[in-house]
Structure formats: structure tokens, C-alpha cells
Amino acid sequence: MKQILLITDGCSNVGIQPAIAAAEARENGITVNVVGIVDYGTIGQLGACEIEEIAGAGGGVSRIVQSHELSQTIQMMTRKTVVQTIQQAVNKELKLILGDATTDGVQALPLEKRSEVVRVMDDMTEQSALKVALLIDASASMKPKLAAVEEAIRDLMLSLQARSGKSELCVFHFPGPYGGEEAVQDLEWTDEITRAKKLFQRLNMRGTTPTGPALLKVIDYYRTVPRTVDKEAEVVPINHHERMEMDGVWSDYIV
């Protein structure tokens, strides 16, 4: 199972609209969850609507929380997405077995069978392989909140390590330090909590928020495939930015 967890506090203002990028993630079997962080005031109606749209297009869930709630929230969202994914897969199989007229899924089964299926689903929740890509908004307004983000990442890794199934985490932040660099990878796929320390010490905080392009970069990373050349494994990223049309792209005007 594959997830992208976007953590942000505002609205995107550069590049492709993030809901379109999130829809592409969903087409590639990646669920996109979004957490909006607000400590003072509100995240704004526009920001709240965008957060909901991104999660909806990405097949995930969204929450708006304060910094001190971040750690618990991302753990809850990560587990909830795993459970939902398994439920959808099981209900799809039951529909094939019981017929198209069945809309209740597991609830349509006799009690004994239902209990057995639920037990299997619980086991799958803990044992299924899981990859979570964290995408962190590093625009200027997020600077006071990065300590909470780092703590939440470490707590999430502890939570993932407690699962019996293989769990891996990677971390990106956006925007990059240079113009045209949508996102920067801070941590490659890992299950080692020690590697999640001091991720954001040298960030160049900027005002732009290219959320859509950053999501596309994480999708590309997920779609990176191994290819053997001269008996050595070579990693070849599949880059789809060149084929993106102008429809649904923000102007370069910075708010």
C-alpha cells in the first residue's frame, strides 16, 4: 500500500493545481492524505477548500489541526487509510463472489463468517507492506512549525516500526532552494528511525508554494522502477512532467 501525506499551512500558488496532481497519484494506486496546520487564526477558507479538494481527488482524508495535534493526527490518518484500502479490496472481492446486487460488503455475511473476515482484515492491516511518503510545505510561514513536523515524523516511524508488516518512510519538502526545483528529497525510503533526525536544519524557507508540482515529483519517485543493465541494477525514474498539458496550471504570479 502506498500513501502520500501532505503537511501544509496554506494555499498553493505555483504550477499545476494540486487536486489534479493528487488525482494522478490516485490513478497510480497512491492515496493522498492532507494535514493543514494552523496555530494562530485560521488556515483561511481558500486553504481549507484546497486541502479538502486535494484529499478528495487523491482518495484520502484531510484534517486541519494545531501543531501539538500533528503527531497523533498523522498516525491516525495513516492507519485509517490502510484500513480503508483493505476494506475496499475485501468488499470488492465479496461483490464478485456474492453478486452485483450485494452493496453491504462484509455486513452481508452471516455472523460467523463476518467475524472471520474481520479478523483476517485486522491481520492484513498489521501485516501488509506499507510505504508512506511525507511531503512537507517549507514555505516561510511554516518555519515555526517545523519542530513539530520533525517530532511527528519520528513518532510516525515508531508507530510504523510497531507493525509486523514491512513499513518504509521517505520525506520530501517544497519548494526547493533554487527556482524550478519543485521539491527536495530529505530522506530516501527507510525503516530506521535514527535517519529521521535533524531533517530540516539547513532549509532555505521561501514564500512560494508549488504544491502541485511537488506532488508530481513524489509520484515520479514512487514510479521509479529498477532496470538491469550490464548485470547491474539501474534505477530509472519515469518523468511525466513533459507530457503535462497547460490545463489546470497556476500562473507564475506569486500571492
C-alpha positions in Angstrom: 0.0 0.0 0.0 1.2 3.4 -1.0 0.4 6.8 0.6 1.5 10.4 0.3 0.9 12.5 3.4 1.0 16.2 2.6 1.6 18.6 5.5 0.9 22.3 4.8 -0.5 25.5 6.2 -1.6 27.4 3.2 -2.6 27.7 -0.5 -0.6 26.6 -3.5 0.3 29.4 -5.9 2.7 28.0 -8.5 2.3 25.3 -11.2 -0.3 22.6 -11.8 -3.3 22.6 -9.5 -2.6 20.2 -6.6 -6.0 18.4 -6.9 -5.1 17.4 -10.5 -1.7 16.1 -9.3 -3.5 14.2 -6.5 -5.9 12.6 -9.0 -2.9 11.4 -10.9 -1.5 9.9 -7.7 -4.7 8.0 -7.2 -4.6 6.7 -10.8 -1.2 5.2 -9.9 -2.5 3.5 -6.8 -1.3 6.1 -4.3 -3.6 7.6 -1.7 -3.1 11.2 -0.8 -3.9 12.4 2.7 -3.6 16.1 3.7 -3.0 17.8 7.1 -3.4 21.5 7.4 -1.5 23.1 10.3 -2.9 26.3 12.0 -1.6 27.7 15.3 -3.0 31.3 15.2 -6.1 32.4 13.4 -7.4 30.2 10.7 -5.9 28.5 7.6 -8.4 30.5 5.5 -11.4 29.4 3.6 -9.4 29.0 0.3 -6.7 27.0 2.0 -9.3 24.7 3.7 -11.2 24.1 0.5 -7.9 23.3 -1.3 -6.9 20.8 1.4 -10.3 19.1 1.1 -10.1 19.0 -2.7 -6.6 17.5 -2.7 -7.6 14.7 -0.3 -10.8 14.1 -2.2 -9.0 13.8 -5.6 -6.3 11.6 -4.0 -8.8 9.2 -2.4 -7.7 10.1 1.1 -8.7 12.1 4.1 -8.0 15.6 5.3 -7.7 17.3 8.8 -6.9 20.8 10.0 -5.1 20.7 13.3 -2.8 22.7 15.6 0.9 21.8 15.8 0.6 19.9 19.1 -2.0 17.6 17.5 0.1 16.8 14.4 1.8 13.6 15.6 -1.4 11.9 16.7 -3.2 13.0 13.6 -0.8 11.7 11.0 -0.6 8.3 12.8 -4.4 8.1 12.8 -4.7 9.1 9.2 -2.0 6.6 8.1 -3.7 3.7 9.9 -7.2 4.8 8.7 -6.1 4.8 5.1 -4.6 1.3 5.5 -7.9 0.0 7.0 -10.0 1.7 4.3 -7.8 0.3 1.5 -8.2 -3.3 2.9 -12.0 -2.8 3.4 -12.4 -1.7 -0.2 -10.4 -4.6 -1.5 -12.4 -7.1 0.6 -15.7 -5.6 -0.3 -14.8 -5.7 -4.0 -14.0 -9.4 -3.7 -17.2 -10.1 -1.8 -19.2 -8.3 -4.5 -17.6 -10.6 -7.1 -18.4 -13.7 -5.0 -21.9 -12.7 -3.9 -23.0 -10.8 -7.0 -23.5 -7.2 -8.0 -26.7 -6.9 -6.0 -24.7 -7.0 -2.8 -24.0 -3.5 -1.5 -23.4 -4.2 2.2 -20.0 -5.9 1.7 -18.9 -7.6 4.9 -22.2 -6.8 6.6 -23.9 -9.1 4.1 -22.2 -12.2 5.5 -23.5 -14.5 8.2 -22.3 -13.5 11.7 -19.7 -16.4 12.0 -18.3 -15.7 8.5 -18.3 -11.9 9.2 -16.2 -12.4 12.3 -13.7 -14.5 10.5 -13.4 -11.9 7.7 -13.0 -9.1 10.2 -10.2 -11.0 11.9 -8.4 -11.5 8.6 -8.8 -7.8 7.8 -7.3 -6.9 11.1 -4.3 -9.2 10.4 -3.9 -7.6 7.0 -3.9 -4.1 8.5 -0.9 -5.0 10.6 1.0 -7.3 8.1 0.6 -5.6 4.7 3.6 -3.8 3.3 3.2 -0.1 3.6 5.1 2.9 2.1 4.4 6.5 3.3 5.9 9.5 1.5 5.7 12.6 3.6 5.6 15.9 1.6 6.3 18.9 3.8 5.4 22.5 3.0 8.6 24.5 3.7 7.3 27.9 2.7 8.2 30.8 5.0 5.1 30.6 7.2 5.8 27.0 8.1 9.2 27.8 9.8 7.8 28.0 13.4 6.1 24.6 12.9 8.9 22.5 11.6 10.0 21.3 15.0 6.5 19.8 15.5 6.8 18.3 12.0 10.1 16.6 12.8 8.7 15.2 16.1 5.7 13.9 14.2 7.9 12.2 11.7 9.8 10.4 14.4 6.6 9.4 16.2 5.2 8.1 12.9 8.3 6.0 12.3 8.0 4.5 15.8 4.3 3.7 15.0 5.3 2.0 11.7 8.0 0.0 13.4 5.4 -1.4 15.7 3.6 -3.0 12.8 4.5 -6.6 11.9 4.5 -5.9 8.2 7.3 -4.1 6.4 6.9 -0.3 6.7 9.0 2.4 5.0 9.0 6.1 5.1 10.5 8.8 2.8 10.5 12.6 3.3 10.3 15.5 0.8 10.0 19.2 1.3 9.0 22.0 -1.0 9.8 24.4 -2.6 13.5 23.6 -3.4 16.2 26.1 -2.8 16.5 27.0 -6.5 14.0 28.3 -9.0 12.4 25.5 -10.9 13.2 22.8 -8.2 9.7 21.8 -7.1 10.7 19.6 -4.2 13.8 18.2 -2.5 14.2 14.8 -1.0 15.3 14.8 2.6 15.1 11.1 3.3 15.0 8.1 1.0 12.9 5.0 1.7 13.9 3.8 5.2 12.6 1.9 8.2 15.4 3.3 10.5 14.1 5.9 12.9 17.6 7.3 13.5 17.7 8.6 10.0 14.7 10.9 10.7 16.6 13.2 13.0 17.6 16.8 12.1 16.0 16.7 8.7 15.4 20.4 8.2 18.4 22.1 9.7 19.5 23.9 6.6 16.2 24.8 4.9 16.0 27.9 2.8 12.5 29.0 3.6 10.7 30.6 0.7 7.3 32.2 0.1 6.2 30.2 -2.9 4.1 27.1 -2.5 4.3 24.8 -5.6 2.1 22.0 -4.1 1.0 20.5 -7.4 4.5 20.2 -8.9 5.8 18.8 -5.6 3.1 16.1 -5.6 4.1 15.2 -9.1 7.8 14.8 -8.1 6.8 12.4 -5.3 4.7 10.4 -7.8 7.7 10.2 -10.0 9.7 8.9 -7.1 7.1 6.2 -6.4 7.1 5.3 -10.1 10.9 4.9 -10.2 11.5 1.4 -11.5 14.6 -0.9 -11.4 16.1 -1.9 -14.7 19.0 -4.3 -15.1 21.8 -3.0 -17.4 25.0 -4.9 -17.9 24.1 -7.1 -15.0 23.8 -4.1 -12.6 20.6 -2.7 -11.3 19.9 0.8 -12.5 17.2 3.0 -11.2 15.3 4.8 -13.9 12.8 7.5 -13.0 9.8 7.8 -15.1 9.3 11.6 -15.6 6.0 12.6 -16.9 6.3 16.4 -16.5 6.9 16.9 -20.2 3.6 15.4 -21.1 1.6 17.6 -18.7 -0.7 20.0 -20.6 -1.3 23.6 -19.6 -4.9 22.8 -18.5 -5.2 23.3 -14.8 -1.9 25.1 -14.3 -1.5 28.1 -12.0 0.2 31.2 -13.4 3.6 32.2 -12.0 2.1 35.1 -10.2 3.0 34.8 -6.5 0.5 35.7 -3.9 
